[in-house]
Amino acid sequence: MAEFHISSNHRWAVSSSQSFISKPNGSNFIVNTDEPMPKLYRTARISTRSLRYYVVGLQNGTYKVELLFAEIVMDDTPSWTGLGRRIFNIYIQNQLVERDFNTIAEAKGSKKPYNKTYKIIVANNILDIHLLWSGRGTCCIPAKGTYGPLVSAINVTPEDHFTPSPTSSSHNERRAGIIVGIAAGCAAAVIILSSIVYLHLIWTVFKYIQILQSKVDMLPLCCS
């Protein structure tokens, strides 16, 4: 299952994909909380597999990318519900910047804001931020499908002093064309990834059946 959203000014786009087996919060990729915390952190976008943000039409140069996190689904209580671990990788411009990122561990608890800041060079007018489930962590605490990336907000600010470029209809059309290309690529990637996961599950079930069969064959034959 996948969704693709584009901002009204065609500057931001986000691709969300999740497992067809586990769908947290139904088909909704947005979660929220009433916890007493800064408003910006009370809502988050989630996925069991991949969240990918694109900023297009940027002037080439150096930017500060700030990722805002707060774990608002899992908790860190002493009970069994506090055993959940959300772990994922973070890529910016296709470069791994965080491996096995765990918001609760970094923020020293759930429902606590935590920010990560990176200095990034844009060379092709596009900024690519990808949060990807690494296959690690828990999957079913406090509920089935509770895993994968979660982010509250993203802030991008230029480090260089850019001269504002005039906005024209041709420039907007170019942005739209770039986003259409990105959307097509994301759709193809989701199909390929889903196929791989499906084949892996089939292989796992097949191996499990083989193991059970071997154990049955080893049982002694009895008669009375």
C-alpha distance (Angstrom), angle and dihedral (degrees) to the residues before:
residue distance angle dihedral
M1 . . .
A2 3.80 . .
E3 3.78 140.3 .
F4 3.79 131.0 -166.0
H5 3.81 122.8 -161.1
I6 3.81 128.7 -173.1
S7 3.82 125.8 -165.2
S8 3.80 118.5 -121.0
N9 3.82 92.0 -108.4
H10 3.82 92.8 49.8
R11 3.80 90.5 -122.4
W12 3.82 99.8 109.9
A13 3.79 129.8 44.6
V14 3.79 130.0 174.1
S15 3.79 129.4 -165.3
S16 3.82 117.6 -159.7
S17 3.78 122.5 -172.5
Q18 3.76 130.3 172.6
S19 3.76 141.1 175.0
F20 3.80 117.6 -76.5
I21 3.81 86.2 -140.7
S22 3.80 99.8 53.6
K23 3.78 119.6 36.2
P24 3.82 112.4 175.7
N25 3.80 114.8 -152.7
G26 3.81 90.6 6.5
S27 3.80 111.5 -87.4
N28 3.82 92.0 -25.8
F29 3.80 118.3 112.2
I30 3.83 92.8 -168.9
V31 3.82 125.7 84.4
N32 3.79 129.3 -179.3
T33 3.77 141.6 -176.3
D34 3.81 139.4 -157.3
E35 3.80 92.4 -142.1
P36 3.85 114.9 136.1
M37 3.79 97.8 -102.9
P38 3.83 135.7 115.3
K39 3.81 109.7 -58.2
L40 3.79 94.2 -121.0
Y41 3.81 90.3 63.0
R42 3.81 97.2 47.5
T43 3.80 91.4 81.2
A44 3.79 127.6 50.9
R45 3.77 140.1 173.3
I46 3.80 114.4 -127.3
S47 3.78 140.2 -177.6
T48 3.78 135.7 175.4
R49 3.78 90.8 -134.2
S50 3.80 121.7 10.1
L51 3.80 142.1 4.8
R52 3.79 114.1 -176.8
Y53 3.80 124.6 -179.2
Y54 3.79 125.8 -166.8
V55 3.80 127.6 -167.8
V56 3.81 110.5 -167.3
G57 3.78 133.8 -171.5
L58 3.81 94.6 38.3
Q59 3.77 121.7 151.8
N60 3.77 110.5 -115.0
G61 3.77 114.3 -100.6
T62 3.80 143.1 78.1
Y63 3.81 122.1 -33.9
K64 3.78 136.4 -179.3
V65 3.79 111.3 -129.0
E66 3.80 115.9 -162.8
L67 3.80 119.8 -170.1
L68 3.81 115.5 -161.6
F69 3.80 119.0 -153.7
A70 3.79 139.5 178.0
E71 3.81 123.5 162.5
I72 3.82 102.7 -130.5
V73 3.82 99.7 159.8
M74 3.80 103.8 50.6
D75 3.77 122.7 48.3
D76 3.78 136.5 -154.8
T77 3.80 100.4 -134.4
P78 3.84 121.3 141.5
S79 3.83 90.7 -110.8
W80 3.82 125.9 88.8
T81 3.82 90.3 -89.5
G82 3.79 87.9 67.8
L83 3.80 92.6 62.6
G84 3.81 94.2 80.7
R85 3.81 118.3 115.5
R86 3.82 123.0 -165.7
I87 3.81 108.5 -160.6
F88 3.81 127.6 172.9
N89 3.79 142.6 148.4
I90 3.80 126.8 -110.5
Y91 3.80 123.0 -145.4
I92 3.80 126.2 -175.9
Q93 3.80 118.6 -172.3
N94 3.83 86.9 -5.6
Q95 3.81 90.6 -60.7
L96 3.82 120.0 121.2
V97 3.83 107.3 -120.0
E98 3.82 99.7 163.9
R99 3.80 126.7 27.7
D100 3.83 119.4 -162.6
F101 3.80 92.8 -3.7
N102 3.82 112.4 -166.5
T103 3.82 115.5 -170.0
I104 3.82 95.5 -163.0
A105 3.80 91.8 50.9
E106 3.82 93.1 46.7
A107 3.82 95.0 44.7
K108 3.83 92.9 41.3
G109 3.78 91.8 -122.6
S110 3.80 145.7 8.5
K111 3.83 124.5 -75.5
K112 3.81 87.9 31.3
P113 3.83 122.3 121.7
Y114 3.78 117.0 -121.0
N115 3.80 128.7 176.7
K116 3.79 132.7 -161.7
T117 3.81 120.6 -162.5
Y118 3.80 128.0 -161.8
K119 3.79 134.8 179.7
I120 3.80 108.2 -134.2
I121 3.80 133.9 -176.3
V122 3.81 117.1 -139.3
A123 3.79 112.7 -156.3
N124 3.82 104.3 161.9
N125 3.84 101.1 41.3
I126 3.82 90.8 -102.6
L127 3.80 130.4 100.1
D128 3.82 115.2 -156.7
I129 3.82 120.1 -164.4
H130 3.79 115.8 179.5
L131 3.81 126.9 -175.5
L132 3.80 109.1 -170.2
W133 3.80 132.1 -177.8
S134 3.80 108.0 -118.6
G135 3.80 96.9 -157.6
R136 3.79 90.4 -107.2
G137 3.79 133.0 111.6
T138 3.79 127.9 40.3
C139 3.80 125.6 -44.2
C140 3.80 107.8 -165.0
I141 3.81 109.5 36.8
P142 3.01 121.1 135.2
A143 3.84 86.8 -3.1
K144 3.79 139.5 -6.7
G145 3.80 112.5 -76.7
T146 3.81 95.5 25.2
Y147 3.78 100.4 140.6
G148 3.78 141.1 81.3
P149 3.82 132.5 70.8
L150 3.80 124.4 -27.1
V151 3.81 127.3 -176.7
S152 3.79 131.6 173.8
A153 3.81 100.6 -160.6
I154 3.80 144.4 -25.1
N155 3.79 125.3 -137.4
V156 3.81 122.0 -166.5
T157 3.82 121.1 -173.2
P158 3.83 129.5 170.7
E159 3.78 119.1 -112.4
D160 3.81 92.2 -166.1
H161 3.81 126.2 66.5
F162 3.78 104.7 -109.3
T163 3.78 127.2 -169.0
P164 3.83 107.3 -125.6
S165 3.79 109.7 -109.4
P166 3.81 119.0 -138.6
T167 3.80 115.6 -106.8
S168 3.77 115.1 -126.8
S169 3.79 135.3 173.3
S170 3.82 90.6 -110.1
H171 3.82 89.9 52.6
N172 3.81 90.9 51.2
E173 3.81 90.4 47.6
R174 3.81 89.5 52.1
R175 3.80 90.3 52.1
A176 3.79 90.7 49.2
G177 3.81 90.3 49.8
I178 3.81 91.4 50.9
I179 3.80 91.4 50.5
V180 3.81 92.0 48.3
G181 3.80 88.5 53.4
I182 3.79 91.2 48.5
A183 3.81 91.2 49.1
A184 3.80 91.7 51.7
G185 3.79 90.9 49.3
C186 3.80 92.0 48.9
A187 3.81 91.9 50.2
A188 3.80 91.1 51.9
A189 3.81 91.4 47.3
V190 3.81 92.1 50.9
I191 3.81 91.5 51.3
I192 3.80 92.0 49.7
L193 3.82 93.0 45.2
S194 3.81 92.7 47.8
S195 3.80 90.3 50.8
I196 3.80 90.9 51.4
V197 3.81 91.8 49.7
Y198 3.80 91.3 47.6
L199 3.81 92.6 50.4
H200 3.81 90.3 46.8
L201 3.81 90.6 53.0
I202 3.81 91.7 48.6
W203 3.82 90.0 50.1
T204 3.83 91.3 48.1
V205 3.82 92.7 50.5
F206 3.82 90.6 46.7
K207 3.82 92.1 51.8
Y208 3.81 90.4 46.9
I209 3.82 90.8 52.9
Q210 3.80 89.5 48.9
I211 3.80 91.0 52.9
L212 3.80 91.9 49.1
Q213 3.80 90.8 48.1
S214 3.79 91.9 51.3
K215 3.79 90.5 51.4
V216 3.81 90.9 50.0
D217 3.83 90.9 50.1
M218 3.80 90.1 53.7
L219 3.81 94.0 55.6
P220 3.84 114.4 106.6
L221 3.78 117.1 -107.0
C222 3.81 111.2 -118.3
C223 3.76 132.3 -171.4
S224 3.77 135.0 179.1
